């Protein structure tokens, strides 16, 4: 614009440095608010607002005023103060650098008369609150001086030029101009647009993206004090395909090519531990030439943040020094990943002693070989932001696999878990050959007696007995193939000349099972059809339980050891000579009985004893005595 004024000889020359002050009266506040909202505000040195913030009574609560214009101004001030606050808290900055940063903060001068009381009356208090929140106490007075809102005794039409009233009311505009050195940010080098003098402004061919982001805080009731004491730093790199497009704090506005029409940006927070409160997150954005696309990103809560974790300890009454007293530990000849709290030492020793004293050498070898992973301390909160006893090293997880639902934390309100456990209960409740013989003999004496199996009507959700749960897992892997063979025969007995067998049915695919279910449905065998459909839905997990699940030396996209069904692994080895097995899991509860017995006899609690009947955490063992001792 300055170049254009020079071209039209309205200015003799354009200054090399500029500081833009936006001033508005009445309806002009709308334009100021839109300018602030659009971004590119780094050259705005200050605001002067004369009755320029419109508002109206809230429809639900008339005592409150809704004013998007006022809120936009406050958001702009808050963003600037947040950035300044980071500088003022930086111990590497000199006193002079901090004073310079305060001087460079854009300020606000506001003037209002009684007609705009609804938006201006508490504006000074709102701005002061922003300063209190974002600025360290030693600098608040200097920063507060940047924001001055003054009531004047003029009419709305007189508010710029003033009237004969003494004081500020005699000339609000003159007051703002005389004090501009106190609130306007210093001039910076201006950007010069190169174009043909007098020629038309070229059409914008780039697309513009405006990304805004905030952090997700779990369990705010407990964790908000962490952010109050150590405010978040939301400075982040905006990354696309490994290239940093922009670096900004909470908002970034930048131009991109309009093709391709879709871009995926990752907002990657730059804060390092212990300020790493949030994790990177990506967002797909559709763009169009000449237009601005706005998108919001919520950065996921970082459950591994040390401040969040230790805060949950304090809330739980745990001594932080005791919580951090974690040592290397060995169970059953295997090193425990992450170590265990020193307070668990008696139960570790007791479990190892039971193992060597009660399990045979063959059982010990099989049990140790069955442990694919054993993890102790993981210093982080639960996913919902609450205390986890893994964070203090008083719990261990053994062989957890979500993909095969083996040793997993199953929950009744998870539909997939519920379907798998329903099938588990059904198969476990089937009578064994001995059960059938015993029932037949009993019926000779007592006609009409029912199934005498000890596992009739078995329910994994209500069962808490260690030995029955281990036996139930073994019963499932033993009984399921025959159970499925009978279902397949019932689904369509005339379909094949050779009846399905326990071995042939385990080679079926989920698609083939659904086809069997369809034939059963056509034959009006609704129960058989429904059961086959349910089996098809959890077929991957069932095949892992019955046929085995191999943990390989390859990693998946998350860096975790990749697991494969035994049949798939055997086939893959024929084409990949580098493929190796790190261990194999069998059964829904893929724990060797000697491991479970050693831990529970040694004083560890298996997390199958929830006080409610809605979940089972088969991987998880905890030392409740040590956990109590953390608090004393």
N, C-alpha and C positions, 0 to 999 in steps of 0.2 A: 504494500500500500504506500509506504514511504517513497519507494522508487517511482510509483505512478504520480504522486504529488510533485516530485521533482520534474518528471517528464512534462507535466502540465504547468510547470513554472509557478506552482503555488508554494514550493519550498526551494530555497537556494541549494540545499544539499541535505542528504539523509544522514543522521548520526550513525556511527558505527556500532554503538551500543544502545540498547533500548530496555526499558522496563515498562510493561503495559499495565496501566491501571484501569480496571473496568469500573465505570460509574453508571448508575442507573437511578431513574426516578419513576415511581409509580409502576406502570405496566412494563417498564424496561427491565424490571427484575426477572421477568420470564426469560429474556434473552441472555442475561447473565447466568441464570441457572442452567440453561441449555448449553451454554459455552463451557461451563464447568463440567457438566455431565459428559460432554463429547470428548474430554481429555485434551491432550496437547496444551496443558496449562503451565508448562515449565517456565514460560516467559511472563506469566501474569505476576506482577509485583504487588498487587493489592486490590482491594475492593472499596468503593465508596457507594453506599446505598442510602438513598433518600426515600423513605416510605416505599421501598421497592420490593418488599416481601409480602405477597398476598397470602391470605389464609382464610379458612372458613371453619365453622364449628363442626366437630365430629358428629356424624349422624347418630351414633350410639351413645356418646357421652358429650353433650353440648358444652361441658366445662372445659373440654380439650379442643385444641385448634389443630386442624390438618393443614400443613403448608409444605408441599413438595419443594417450593423454592427455598424456604428457610432450611429444610433438611438437606438440600443439596449444598448450600453454603457451609453448613456444619460438617457435612461429610468431607468437603474439600479441606476445611481447616483441620479436621481430624487426621486426614491422610498426611498433610504437611507436618503436623505436630508429631505424628507417629514416626515419620522419617527423621525428624529432628531429634526426637527422644533417643533413637538408637545411637546417634552421634554423641549426644550428651552423656550417655552411659558407657561409651567406649573408652576404656582405660588407656588405650594407646593414643588418644587424641590429646593435644596440648590445650591449656586454658585458652590460648589465643584462637586456636582452631574452633573451639566450642563457642566462643564469643562471636566469631565470624559467622558460624552457622546460625546462631540466634538472629544476628543482624540480617541474614539473607532470608529469613522466614517472611513470606507474604502476610500482611496484616489486613485488618478490616476496620473501617470507620462507618458507623451506621447512625443515621439521624431519623427520628420519628416524632410524629405528633400524635395526639390522642386517638385519631382515627385508625391508626395502625397498631394500637396497643396489643391486639390479640397475637400478633406475630413478633413484636419487638420487646414487649414488656419483660419477658424472661430470657431474651436472647443473650444478654450479657452473662447471666447465670449459666446458660447452656455452654457458652464458649469457655467460661472459667472452668466448668466441669471437664471439658475436653483437655484443657491444659493440665488440670490436676491429675487426670488419668494418664496422660502421655509424657509429661515433662517432669524430670527429677526436681525435687523441692528447691534446690539451690538456684534454679533458673526460672522458676515460675513467675516471679515478679517481673522479670524482664520480658518474658513471653506474654504475660497478661497485658502488658502495656501495648502490645501489638494489636489488641482487639478492644476497641472502645465503642460502646453503643450509648448514644446520648439522646435523651428526650428534649425536644425544643418546644418553645411556646410560639409556634407559627401555625398558619393554616397549611393544608396540603399543597396549595399552589405557591405559597411563599417559602416553602422549606428549603429551596436551593439558594435563593437570593437573600432570604432573611427578612426581618422587619426592624422596627425601631427598638425592640426589646433589648436590654443590655445582655451581654454575655454571648454565648454561642449562638443563640437565637437571632442575633443581629446579622449573622452571615455564616450559616453552616458550611457552604462551599469554601469560603475563605478559611474557616477553621480546619477543614480537611487538608487544604492545600498548604497551609502554614505548618501542619504537623506531619507532612508526608515523609520527612526524613525519619520519623519515629515508627512508621508502620509499612512503608513501601520498600520492597526488596530492591537491592542495588541493580543497576543496569547490567545486562550481559550482552555479549556480541550477538548481533542479530543475524538471521539467515537471509541471504539475498536470493531471490528467485530470478533465474536467468530466462528471459523471454524477449521476443522481438518488441522493441518500443512501440507502443500504440497498437500492437496487434491484439487479437482476441485471446482470452485465457483458454489454453488448450483443455479439452475434455479430460477428466481424470480416467486413466485406464486401469489403475491399480484398484484392488479391493482393500478395505480396511477392516481390521479385526480389533475389537476391544474385549480383552479378557479381564475379568475380575475374579478374585479368589479370596477364600476365607478358610480357616481351619475348623475341623470337626473336633469337638471336645466331648468325650464320653464321660459319664458320671460327673457332671459339672458340680453337683452338690459337694463332692469331695475334692475334686481336682481344680476347681476355679482358683482357690488360694495360691496354687502354683503360679498361675499366670498373673495374678495380682502382684505377687512378689517378684517374679521374673517375667516381665511382659514378652509376648511373642514377637518374633522377628519374621515377618512374612515376605521378606525379600526372596525372589525366586527367579530362576532362569526359565524362559519359555523356549522349549526345545522341540524342533521338528526334524525327524530323521537324523538325529545325532548332532544337529546344528543349532546353536543357541541363537534364536531370533531376537530376543529382547531380554533384558534383566530389569525388573521393577519391583515395587512394593505394593501389593494388593490389586493394582490396576496396570495394565499394559495396553497401549494402543499403537498399532503398527500396520504398515501397508504390506500387502502380499500380492503376488501375481494372481489374477482371476482364474487362471487355469493351472492345475486342476481345480474343479469347483469345490472340492472337499479337502480340507486339511486336518490333520490330527496333531494337536499340540499337547505337550506334557509340561505341566507346571511343576518344576522341581525346586523345592525349598532349599536355600543355601545355608541355612542355620546349621551349625555343627553341634554335637553333644556338648553340654547338656541342654542346649536350646532347641534340639531337633524334635519339636512337638508333633510335627506332621510329616506325612509321607507324600511322595510325588503322585500326581494323578493326571490322567489324560482326558482330553475332550475333543470330539470331532466337531468341526465347524464348517458349515457351508458358506461360501463367499460368492460375491457378485461384483463385477467391475463398477466402480463409482459409488458403491454403497458400503455402509459400516454394519458389520455383523457383531452383535454383542453376545457373549457367552459367559456363564458363571461356572466356576469350578470349586468344589468343596474338597479340600485336601484331607485325606483320611487320617484319623487319629493314630499316633505312633505309640503302640502299647509297650514298646521297649524303651521309651524315654525314662531315664533314671530318676528324674524328679517326680514324674507321675507315679512311678513304681514305689519309690520310698515314701511318697505321700500316702499311698494306700496302706503301707506298713504302719505309719503313725496313727492313721484313723483306726486301724485294727488293734492298736495298743502294743505294737511290736517294737522292741528295742532295735534301732537301726544298726548299731554295732554288731549285735547278735545276728541280725538278718544277713549281714554281709560276711559273717565268719564261715565261709564255704571252703571245704578242703577236698582234695582228690579222694576218691572212694572206689572200691572194687567189690562187686557182688558176683559170686559164683564164677570167679575167674575172669570176669569181664569188667573193664573200666567203665565207670558211670560217666557219661557225657555231661560236662558242666560241673561235675563234682556234687557233693552233698554237704549240708550244714554240719558243723562239728557236733551239734547236739544230737545228731542221728547215730553217732558212732556206736552206742550200745546196741541199737536195733540192727545195724549193719553186721556187727560181730555175731549177734544171736542168729540172724538169718544164715550167715555163712556156716556157723557151727552146726545148725540143724541140717543143712544141705550135706555137709561132709559126713555127719554122723548118722543120717537116716536114709539117704539115697544110695543105692548101690553104685559101684563104679560105672556100670553101663548107663544107669539112669543119669548120673552126673554128666557123663559125656554127651548124652542125648540132650539133656536140658541146657547145658552150656552152648552146644551147637545150635540149639533152636533160637537163641537170642540173636536177632538180627540187629536190634538197636535197643539201647537202654539209656535214658536221659534223665538227669537229675535237675540241677538248677538251670532255669531259663529266666533271667531277670527281666520280667515284664509283667504287666497287669493281665487280667483276663480281657477278652475282646470287648467286654462291656465296660471296661475301665475300673474294675474292682480288684481286690486283693486276690492273688493266686499264690498258693503255697509252694508252687514251683519256683517262684521268685526268690524265696528264702532258702531253697534247697532242702525242703523237708518232704519232698514227694518225688516219685520216679514214674516214668512212663516206659512200658516195654512193648516193642513190636507194633506200634499203631499204624494202621493203613486205612485211609479213608476210601481210596479207590476200590478196595476189595471188601470194605466194611469188616475188617478183621481186627480184633482188639480195639474196636472203635468206641467212641463215646456216642452211644445211640440214644435218641430222644423220641419219646412217644409222639410228640407234636410234629415231628418231621415225617411227612407222608411216606417217603421212601424207606426210612428206617422202620416205620410202623408196619409197612407191607412185608419187609424182610423178616421182622420178628414174628409176625403172624404166621408166616410159613414155617419158621423155626419151631414155634410152639406146636403147630399141627403135626409136623414130622416127629418131633421128640415124643409127643403123646401117643404115637402109634405103638401097639404092643410088639414086643420082641417075640421070637419063636418060643422062648421059655415062658414068656408071659401068656402066650396063647395056650401052651400045653397046661400051664397051671390053672388058667381060667377054665379050660375044658374039663380038667379033673374036678375042679371045684363045683362045676355045674352038675356033675354026676351026683354029688352030695346035696348041693343046694341048687336046684333048677332055677334058671333065670338070673343067676349071679352075673354081674357085669365084669368088665375089664379089670383084672387084678393088678395091672402094671402099677409100679410105684410112681411112674411118670404120667399116669392118666391125667388129663386136664392140666398139663404142665403150663406155667405162665412165666416167661423169662422176666417180665416186668415186676412181678411180686416176689420172685424167688431170690433169697439172700444167702442160701446155704452154699458154701464154697464147693463142696464135693459134688453136690447135685448139679451145679452149674457146669463144672468140668465134665461130668458124666453126660450131661445134656448135649454139650458140643460134640462129644464122641458119638452119641446116639444119632445125631443128625447126619454126620458124615457117613455113618454105617448104614442107616436106614433109607436115606433119600433116594439112591438109585432105584431100589426096588419099588419105593413109593411112586416114583415118576413112571416107571415101567407099567405099573398097574393103571395109573391115570391114562397113559397113552393107549393102552388096550381098551379101556372103557370109552375113550373118546371116539374110537372108530374101530371096533373089533374086526370088521371085515375088510379093512383097508389093505392089509398085507398078508401074504401067505406065511411069513415068519413073524411070530409075535415079538413085540419089543422086549429087549432085555435090559438089565441094569447097565451093561456096558454100552449098548447101542444108543440108549436114550441120552447118555451124557455127552454124546457127540452131536446132538441136535443143536440147531441154532435158535435164537430167539424168534426169528421169523417162522421157522418150522413149528415151534411150540404154539405160536399164535394161529397157525393154520390148523393145528390139531384142536385148538380151542374153538375155532370156527366150525369144525366138523361136529364137535360135541354139542355146540349150540344148535346146529342144524338138526342134530339127533335128539333135541329137547333134553339134553343133559346139562342143565344150567349150572349146577354145582361144579361139575367137572370142568366145564368151560371157564368159569370164573377162576378156579384154582390154577388152571394152566395159564390163563392170562396173567395172573399175579406172578407166577413163576417166571414167565417170559420177561416181566418188568424188572426182576431182580436176578436174572439169569447169570450175568457176569459175576456177581458176588457169590451166588450159589456154586458155580463152577470152581471159583477160587477156594471156597470152604471145602468142597468135596475132593477136587482134583489137585489142589495145591496152587500156591501163588509164589512165584520165584522173584526174589529181590535181586536185581541185576547190578552189574558194574557200570551201567550206563545211567546218565542223569536225564531227567525230563527238563522242560523249559523253565521250571522253577528251581533247578539245581538240586532237586531231590532224586534219590535213587529210584530208577524206574522199575516198576513191577510188571510182571507178565504172567498170564495163566500158564500152567505147566505145559500144556499142549502147544501154545503159541511160542513159548520159549524153546521147546525142542525143535520146532520147525525153523525158527529164526537162526538157531545155531548152525544149521546146514548151509546158510548163506553168509553168516557173519562169524568168522573164526575168533574174533576178539570178544564175543559175548560170553560173559561168565556169570555164575550164580554166587551171590553173597549169602544166600540162605533161602529157606523155603518155609512159608507159613501154611499150615493146614488147620481147618476148622474155623468156625466163627470166633471161638475163643482160642486163638493160636498161641497159647502159653503151655509149656510143658507142666504137667501137674506138680512135679518136684519144685519148680520155681515158685508157683503159687503157694504151695504148702510151706516151703522154707520161709517165705516172706511173712505169711500170716502167723506161722508158729513163732517167728522171731519178733513179733510185736508190731508189724506193719498192718495197716487196714486196707483191704481191697475195696475199691470204690464201687461195690455192687450193693452197698447198704444204705443208699439214700433213704431219708425218712419218708419220702414219697415214692410212688410207684410209676414215675414218669420217665426215668432215665437210668442208664447203666454205663459206667465208665470203665470198661474192661481193661484198658491199658494201665490204669492209674492205681498206684499204691502210695499211702502217705503215713508218715510217722506223727501221729497225733500227740504223743507225749512230747516230742521235740517241739512241735508247734506251740503247745502250751508253755513250754519253757522259754520260748522266744519273748513272751510277754512278762516274764518275772525277773 
